[in-house]
Amino acid sequence: MFAVIKTGGRQYRVVPDDVLEIGKIAGEVGTIVQLGEVLLVGGEQPVLGAPTVAGASVAAEVLQHKRGPKIIAFKKRRRKNSRRKRGYRDEITVLRVTEILTDNKQPTVGPRPKKEKPVAAAPAEGEDAETPKKTAKKKAPARKPAAKTTAKAAAKPRAKPDAKPETKKTPAKKPAAKGKTEKK
């Protein structure tokens, strides 16, 4: 089953467990909100609203409130030393659709429990709680030793180049074009 909802001047096609970003709506993170403007309920027998489907709503869980990407409106009038730079970021609410309701039903699915991070186990009674265990730190791999220079190599002077480095030669001039150049 799917539904087409309207919120914030936009329309969205949603199915249960969809995650979508809409314009900011009221609601705390972790609560269930009901979106009442349902334009279409699809399935085996699709129901079209005129303009909305009576008694239909979509229940969704608020996952987070955030801000969208920065949008910059830059206006310039050339040759008039006129420039205006204005930017803004949309306020966004992230929702997860929990269920699509018809016939004025109330939501039956509550918000999902948050996943908790595993906490390190407390030390056993036999172990000392005051002395923390030392963890092995990884060291960077050892570098290879530098090449050894011998006395002969150090005493030997380096060869100097005899000539200057070559410069690019300019191509020779092309001969004049052959054609009717002589006038009588």
Secondary structure as UniProt FT lines:
FT   STRAND          2..7
FT   TURN            8..9
FT   STRAND          10..14
FT   TURN            16..17
FT   STRAND          19..23
FT   TURN            29..30
FT   STRAND          32..35
FT   STRAND          38..42
FT   STRAND          47..48
FT   TURN            54..55
FT   STRAND          57..67
FT   STRAND          71..77
FT   TURN            78..81
FT   STRAND          82..88
FT   STRAND          91..101
FT   TURN            103..104
FT   TURN            125..126
FT   HELIX           151..155
//
